[in-house]
Amino acid sequence: MSDPTSIPVALVRGPIVASVRSINNEATPSVAFAYLSAKVRSHGYPVTVVDGIAGGLGRFQPLPDYPGYQITGLGLDEIVARIPGNTRVIGISAMFSGEWPVMRDLIGKIRARFPEALLIGGGEHITALTEYSLRDCPALDVCVRGEGEATLVAVLDAFRTGGSMAGIAGVAVLDAAGTYVCGEGVPRVRDIDSLPWPTWEEGYLERFWQIGKSYGIHTDRDMPIMASRGCPYRCTFCSNAQMWTTRYILRDPDDLLAEIESYVARYNITSLQFYDLTAITKKRWTVEFCRKLMARGIKLKWSLPSGTRSEALDEETLALLKDTGCTYLVYAPESGSPRTLERIKKKIDIKQFTQSVMTAKRVGLVLRTNLIIGFPGETRWDVLRTVVFGLGLAARGVDEVSINIFSAYPGTEIFKELLDAGKIVLDDAYFLRLTSLNSDYTAFNPLTFNERMGPRELATYRLFFMLANYALGYLLYPSRILRTIRNLRAETGASTVLEHRLKDLLRRRAQG
């Protein structure tokens, strides 16, 4: 049995892939790799992280093989060149299906340089389309499905000892005969407090801070953090149930606070950005966390940019969020049509939701709400109700009300319905059209699956609503104009995603 130190491991993240006119594909630190590298190192394996995004922040390069698309970050050959020559196991994150053709090319290049290495794929795309990924990318040896820490260590141990990987839960391979073999289930880490805290490579976070990149709104030194894993809901447009199951696990507040205190001491952070799928679902945990945050004297800004549920956000909870430094809160109602909400299994009450939003504005939080139009089966009346609902939120003070076109993402219930009906064909054209579906607002032929409204019509609704939302907000609340001007002139800081993106645009123009 070989020693773990004899198995050098590299974790590889590809660049961002987007259309050349995309304006909303933001570079963010990789929490997944920080957790994975910490777990693998705790078992004695040496790890190198090669992050194609962090290594080339602010660099845009065309993709000759895919006209109309570009990458942000390092080129594929540059990424491969950064993998240490003695690496024996290489884990590649394939997170977004829209980037799959480029990720497949990257994996092929890695295989060419490391013909004897074990290549492992993981992430949302791999979990959603595991067998397809193995067959479409013969360079891959193994796929890890779902939450990766424990499963990746099990694969490394099997590789080190010469054991079989075919029977490991959450692991998929093609056997010698080309038969797809997948270990049962998608295993979950039940005691998440037992996981090592994320390991951040020296100077890694500083790269993002220096160039002003972050997940939500920006401060000087934004720290990625996770308070929970999974989501208990079953929305039909979300891949959570396949990637994470519906088991929702919250961390112990004291362990989370100890991690935060360690970042204050080590990095002098100014803000926390919670990367959770659904950050707040239980009022009791939220209240306990906020009160302990104040009791420990931790004074930071923090934001919830992923979206959260209104059920747990009553006046007491929202006031605590504000008092503890929460500066930006995202709600995700998805639709203003009761019929659509029922169809997509989004279990919210619109009246209760609106009450929570208005309370959040009253206590002084900056808010964003996310809406979606163009679901299969939606009518124009459903879309109109959503648009009117969104404009009403903007008129009542919500700072940003975004509207996106439904994206048929692999791993979702609606995707399976469309695939089974023959309305989706898995090929490069499908994947690439996913990648900038809701970040290129100039595209009037987006990928859509609504039977009544075509791509141009839905794109027109989206553009109209986006412009109307911001125009209404600035006209009714002119103090925002001064706030935006002030934030654009400041070296760091933004109050909304719009301000953050405008600062990105100004920075790119200044750099030529």
QUIGI-V36462 format. One record per residue. PHI is phi in whole degrees, 0 to 359 (999 if undefined). OMEGA is omega in radians with two decimals (NA if undefined). D_CENTER is the distance of its C-alpha to the mean C-alpha in Angstrom with 2 decimals. Layout:
BEGIN
PHI:OMEGA:D_CENTER ; PHI:OMEGA:D_CENTER
END
This chain:
BEGIN
999:-3.11:38.39 ; 283:3.12:36.71 ; 280:3.14:35.21 ; 304:-3.11:31.39 ; 293:3.11:31.98 ; 274:-3.12:33.35 ; 243:3.09:29.99 ; 296:-3.08:27.93 ; 244:3.00:24.25 ; 238:3.03:21.79 ; 253:-2.98:18.00 ; 241:3.07:16.92 ; 242:-3.13:13.81 ; 281:3.11:14.55 ; 283:3.00:14.39 ; 285:3.08:12.31 ; 247:-3.11:14.12 ; 205:3.01:14.98 ; 290:-3.07:18.18 ; 293:-3.14:20.66 ; 253:-3.13:20.51 ; 292:-3.12:16.81 ; 236:-2.97:16.32 ; 222:3.07:12.72 ; 253:-2.98:10.69 ; 271:3.06:10.20 ; 284:3.14:10.58 ; 224:3.06:9.02 ; 298:-3.10:10.53 ; 265:3.06:9.57 ; 295:-3.12:9.92 ; 302:-3.13:10.23 ; 292:3.11:13.15 ; 296:3.09:14.62 ; 288:-3.12:15.01 ; 299:-3.12:16.20 ; 295:3.10:18.64 ; 296:-3.13:20.01 ; 294:-3.12:20.71 ; 295:3.11:22.28 ; 297:-3.13:24.35 ; 295:3.08:25.59 ; 259:3.00:27.22 ; 94:-3.12:28.98 ; 274:3.06:27.14 ; 286:-3.02:26.81 ; 232:2.96:23.36 ; 242:3.08:22.46 ; 258:3.07:18.95 ; 244:-3.06:18.84 ; 256:-3.11:15.78 ; 292:3.08:16.37 ; 275:-3.11:14.13 ; 297:-3.10:15.69 ; 286:-3.11:19.06 ; 218:-3.13:19.28 ; 302:3.11:17.62 ; 83:3.13:19.13 ; 263:3.14:20.71 ; 243:-3.11:20.65 ; 226:3.11:22.43 ; 291:3.09:23.51 ; 247:-3.08:23.15 ; 303:-3.12:26.78 ; 284:-3.12:26.06 ; 226:-3.08:23.69 ; 305:-3.13:25.44 ; 92:-3.12:23.48 ; 237:-3.13:20.34 ; 217:3.02:19.55 ; 244:2.98:17.49 ; 246:-3.11:16.37 ; 129:3.13:17.33 ; 287:2.99:19.94 ; 290:-3.07:21.83 ; 299:3.14:21.80 ; 294:3.10:25.26 ; 294:3.13:24.38 ; 297:-3.13:21.59 ; 300:-3.11:24.09 ; 295:-3.11:26.76 ; 275:3.10:24.83 ; 281:-3.11:24.76 ; 304:-3.04:27.86 ; 296:-3.10:30.72 ; 268:-3.09:31.48 ; 296:-3.12:28.07 ; 252:3.11:28.69 ; 228:-3.11:25.29 ; 233:3.08:22.18 ; 260:-3.08:18.76 ; 242:3.11:16.39 ; 273:3.03:12.64 ; 246:-2.99:12.12 ; 279:-3.00:8.47 ; 251:-3.12:8.79 ; 299:3.13:12.19 ; 296:-3.14:12.94 ; 260:-2.98:13.37 ; 302:-3.13:15.50 ; 304:-3.14:18.91 ; 287:3.09:18.30 ; 296:3.09:16.84 ; 298:3.08:19.93 ; 297:3.12:22.10 ; 297:3.13:20.75 ; 298:3.09:21.44 ; 299:3.11:24.87 ; 292:3.09:25.63 ; 296:3.12:24.75 ; 298:-3.12:27.08 ; 298:-3.14:29.80 ; 276:-3.10:29.86 ; 237:-3.04:29.43 ; 295:-3.09:31.44 ; 258:-3.08:32.06 ; 285:3.02:28.68 ; 274:-3.13:26.63 ; 256:-3.07:23.40 ; 242:3.06:20.61 ; 255:3.10:17.50 ; 207:3.13:14.50 ; 114:-3.07:10.91 ; 299:-3.12:9.76 ; 296:-3.14:12.15 ; 300:-3.13:14.88 ; 293:-3.10:14.81 ; 287:-3.06:15.09 ; 231:-3.00:17.74 ; 294:-3.11:19.32 ; 296:3.11:22.89 ; 303:-3.11:22.13 ; 297:3.13:20.20 ; 297:-3.10:23.17 ; 280:-3.14:25.66 ; 282:-3.12:24.00 ; 230:-3.09:23.54 ; 300:3.12:26.73 ; 292:3.12:25.87 ; 286:3.06:23.51 ; 264:-2.97:25.50 ; 219:2.99:23.23 ; 241:3.05:19.96 ; 256:-3.06:18.29 ; 261:3.04:16.78 ; 77:-3.12:14.38 ; 302:-2.83:14.18 ; 261:-2.93:15.63 ; 303:-3.06:17.72 ; 293:-3.11:20.95 ; 293:3.12:20.90 ; 298:3.10:20.52 ; 297:3.11:23.43 ; 298:3.10:25.43 ; 295:3.12:25.06 ; 298:3.13:26.15 ; 296:3.12:29.06 ; 294:3.11:30.16 ; 297:-3.10:30.08 ; 293:-3.07:32.05 ; 264:-3.11:34.66 ; 80:-3.13:34.97 ; 279:-3.14:33.86 ; 278:3.08:32.38 ; 262:-3.00:28.66 ; 297:-3.08:29.27 ; 264:-3.10:29.76 ; 284:3.13:26.79 ; 301:3.13:24.62 ; 83:-3.12:21.24 ; 245:-3.14:22.64 ; 233:3.11:23.65 ; 216:2.88:26.19 ; 257:-3.11:28.78 ; 283:-3.06:32.20 ; 301:3.14:35.20 ; 270:-3.13:36.17 ; 85:3.13:32.77 ; 276:3.14:32.13 ; 285:-3.14:28.61 ; 234:-3.08:28.56 ; 227:3.06:25.75 ; 297:-2.98:26.05 ; 295:2.96:25.91 ; 76:3.03:22.89 ; 242:-3.04:19.42 ; 293:3.10:20.41 ; 242:3.00:18.78 ; 276:-3.04:19.45 ; 279:3.13:21.54 ; 259:-3.05:22.61 ; 290:3.08:19.45 ; 288:3.10:21.80 ; 277:3.13:23.48 ; 290:3.02:20.56 ; 297:3.04:21.24 ; 299:-3.11:19.34 ; 304:3.06:16.88 ; 256:3.14:18.95 ; 255:-3.14:18.21 ; 300:-3.14:20.36 ; 303:3.10:23.13 ; 81:-3.05:22.30 ; 295:-3.11:18.63 ; 296:-3.13:17.26 ; 301:3.11:20.30 ; 299:-3.14:19.29 ; 290:-3.14:16.31 ; 295:-3.09:18.65 ; 296:-3.08:21.44 ; 258:3.05:19.76 ; 75:3.14:18.00 ; 256:3.11:14.33 ; 198:-3.07:11.81 ; 286:3.14:8.64 ; 254:3.10:11.00 ; 289:-2.88:14.72 ; 257:2.88:16.49 ; 235:-3.07:19.28 ; 297:-2.99:21.18 ; 222:-3.07:19.43 ; 276:-3.10:16.01 ; 251:3.03:15.13 ; 293:-3.12:11.79 ; 209:3.07:12.80 ; 228:3.12:12.20 ; 256:-3.08:14.97 ; 205:3.01:14.25 ; 223:3.12:12.86 ; 85:3.13:12.74 ; 206:-3.07:13.75 ; 279:-3.03:17.40 ; 262:-3.02:17.18 ; 234:-3.14:17.66 ; 301:-2.98:16.45 ; 285:3.14:17.52 ; 261:-3.03:14.77 ; 247:-3.11:11.95 ; 270:-3.08:11.60 ; 305:-3.04:11.37 ; 299:3.13:15.12 ; 277:-3.10:15.31 ; 281:-2.99:12.62 ; 242:-2.88:13.50 ; 63:3.14:16.65 ; 259:3.08:17.40 ; 281:-3.13:18.44 ; 254:-3.06:17.08 ; 235:3.11:18.05 ; 261:3.08:18.45 ; 285:3.00:19.47 ; 292:-3.09:22.95 ; 305:-3.11:22.97 ; 293:3.10:25.48 ; 292:3.11:23.43 ; 297:-3.13:20.42 ; 293:3.09:22.92 ; 295:3.09:24.59 ; 296:3.13:21.42 ; 299:3.14:20.98 ; 298:3.11:24.66 ; 294:3.12:24.39 ; 287:3.07:21.88 ; 300:-3.11:24.24 ; 291:-3.04:27.07 ; 275:-2.99:25.56 ; 248:-3.06:23.43 ; 55:-3.06:24.88 ; 292:3.12:21.50 ; 249:-3.05:21.63 ; 205:3.01:18.45 ; 249:3.05:15.84 ; 238:-3.07:12.24 ; 278:-3.09:11.00 ; 267:-3.05:7.50 ; 299:3.04:8.94 ; 298:3.09:8.18 ; 220:-2.91:11.57 ; 289:-3.05:13.03 ; 234:3.02:16.56 ; 231:-3.10:18.52 ; 238:-3.09:21.67 ; 299:-3.04:23.92 ; 301:3.13:26.00 ; 295:-3.10:23.28 ; 297:3.13:21.98 ; 297:3.13:25.59 ; 298:3.14:26.38 ; 299:-3.10:23.49 ; 297:-3.13:24.48 ; 294:3.11:28.14 ; 289:3.07:27.74 ; 300:3.12:25.66 ; 290:-3.11:28.68 ; 298:-3.14:31.20 ; 275:3.12:29.93 ; 72:3.12:30.13 ; 277:-3.09:26.55 ; 243:-3.14:26.18 ; 223:2.88:22.77 ; 283:3.05:20.69 ; 207:-3.06:17.45 ; 218:3.13:14.82 ; 238:-3.01:12.51 ; 280:-3.06:10.05 ; 276:-3.04:7.86 ; 110:-3.10:11.11 ; 215:-3.06:13.95 ; 260:-3.10:17.21 ; 280:-3.02:20.50 ; 299:-3.09:22.74 ; 269:-3.00:22.49 ; 256:3.03:22.72 ; 269:-3.04:26.45 ; 297:3.13:28.50 ; 299:-3.11:28.97 ; 293:-3.12:25.31 ; 296:3.10:24.34 ; 296:3.10:27.28 ; 293:3.09:26.19 ; 303:-3.13:22.71 ; 296:-3.09:24.59 ; 295:-3.11:27.21 ; 265:3.03:24.85 ; 105:3.09:23.12 ; 294:-3.05:20.15 ; 247:-3.03:19.95 ; 206:-3.06:17.08 ; 229:-3.13:16.10 ; 248:3.00:14.00 ; 259:-3.13:15.52 ; 228:3.12:14.39 ; 287:3.08:17.78 ; 76:-3.08:16.81 ; 207:3.02:20.53 ; 258:-3.13:23.92 ; 258:3.10:25.80 ; 303:-3.14:26.91 ; 295:3.12:27.54 ; 294:3.13:24.01 ; 302:3.10:22.59 ; 293:-3.12:24.92 ; 296:-3.08:24.05 ; 265:3.10:20.30 ; 61:3.07:21.13 ; 268:-2.99:19.53 ; 274:3.04:21.98 ; 231:3.04:22.44 ; 259:-3.03:25.71 ; 300:-3.14:25.62 ; 295:3.12:28.51 ; 296:3.10:27.07 ; 300:-3.11:23.71 ; 299:3.11:25.61 ; 298:3.11:27.70 ; 296:3.14:24.78 ; 297:-3.12:23.41 ; 294:3.07:26.92 ; 294:3.12:27.42 ; 298:3.09:24.30 ; 293:-3.11:25.76 ; 296:-3.14:29.14 ; 277:3.00:28.06 ; 103:3.12:26.58 ; 274:2.97:22.78 ; 278:-2.97:20.86 ; 237:2.96:18.99 ; 226:3.00:16.57 ; 234:-3.09:16.52 ; 251:3.12:14.51 ; 234:-3.14:16.78 ; 227:3.04:16.92 ; 234:3.05:20.12 ; 90:3.05:21.55 ; 300:3.01:20.93 ; 305:3.13:23.60 ; 91:3.13:26.70 ; 289:3.04:26.08 ; 257:3.06:29.14 ; 297:3.11:29.69 ; 295:3.08:30.72 ; 299:-3.14:27.37 ; 294:3.12:25.64 ; 300:3.13:28.33 ; 297:3.12:27.80 ; 292:3.13:24.10 ; 296:3.13:25.00 ; 297:3.09:27.84 ; 301:3.14:25.79 ; 295:3.11:23.24 ; 296:3.08:26.16 ; 295:3.09:27.78 ; 295:3.11:24.87 ; 298:-3.14:25.00 ; 294:-3.10:28.76 ; 267:2.96:28.57 ; 115:3.09:26.57 ; 295:-2.97:22.83 ; 291:3.12:21.69 ; 221:3.05:19.02 ; 235:-3.09:18.89 ; 272:3.07:16.51 ; 226:-3.12:17.35 ; 239:3.03:15.57 ; 273:-3.14:17.21 ; 308:3.14:16.39 ; 248:-3.12:14.39 ; 278:-3.02:15.96 ; 272:3.07:13.16 ; 306:-3.14:14.61 ; 95:-3.14:14.62 ; 260:-3.14:15.31 ; 295:-3.13:18.83 ; 293:3.08:19.48 ; 304:-3.13:18.52 ; 297:3.11:21.12 ; 299:-3.13:23.64 ; 292:3.12:23.35 ; 294:3.14:23.57 ; 296:-3.14:26.55 ; 275:3.13:28.18 ; 77:-3.12:28.00 ; 272:3.06:26.00 ; 237:3.02:23.29 ; 245:-3.11:24.42 ; 282:3.08:22.15 ; 206:-3.08:22.81 ; 299:-3.12:21.48 ; 298:3.11:22.18 ; 297:-3.10:19.99 ; 297:-3.09:16.96 ; 294:3.11:17.49 ; 289:3.04:17.98 ; 288:-2.85:14.53 ; 297:-3.11:12.90 ; 236:-3.09:14.09 ; 305:-3.10:15.09 ; 240:3.02:13.87 ; 232:3.07:14.04 ; 243:-3.05:17.68 ; 278:3.10:19.86 ; 271:-3.10:22.99 ; 279:3.14:22.55 ; 249:3.02:24.89 ; 225:-3.10:24.54 ; 288:3.12:20.95 ; 285:-3.11:20.26 ; 227:-3.09:21.42 ; 223:3.11:23.01 ; 270:-3.05:25.03 ; 282:-3.02:28.71 ; 256:-3.06:30.19 ; 240:-3.12:28.30 ; 277:-3.11:27.71 ; 302:-3.10:24.97 ; 296:-3.14:27.07 ; 296:-3.14:27.74 ; 295:3.11:24.14 ; 295:3.11:23.16 ; 294:3.09:26.12 ; 301:-3.11:25.13 ; 299:-3.11:21.64 ; 295:3.11:23.25 ; 301:-3.09:26.04 ; 295:-3.13:23.91 ; 300:-3.13:21.69 ; 294:-3.12:24.94 ; 293:-3.14:26.77 ; 299:-3.11:24.19 ; 289:3.11:24.30 ; 298:-3.14:28.04 ; 296:-3.12:28.80 ; 298:-3.12:26.93 ; 287:3.12:28.69 ; 289:-3.09:32.03 ; 280:-3.10:32.13 ; 230:-3.02:30.75 ; 297:3.08:32.27 ; 298:3.11:31.49 ; 293:3.13:27.93 ; 299:3.13:29.58 ; 295:3.11:30.98 ; 300:-3.12:27.78 ; 295:3.11:25.90 ; 300:3.13:28.81 ; 298:-3.13:28.92 ; 290:3.12:25.25 ; 291:3.14:25.54 ; 279:-3.12:28.66 ; 286:-3.13:27.30 ; 293:3.11:26.06 ; 226:3.03:22.94 ; 101:3.06:21.35 ; 205:-3.14:20.02 ; 262:-3.12:20.16 ; 221:3.08:17.83 ; 296:3.11:15.10 ; 303:3.14:18.11 ; 298:3.12:19.99 ; 297:-3.12:17.28 ; 291:3.08:17.12 ; 296:3.10:20.93 ; 294:3.07:21.25 ; 301:-3.12:19.22 ; 296:3.12:21.62 ; 297:3.14:24.65 ; 293:3.13:23.75 ; 296:3.14:23.43 ; 293:3.14:26.76 ; 293:3.14:28.41 ; 276:3.13:27.50 ; 86:NA:29.01
END
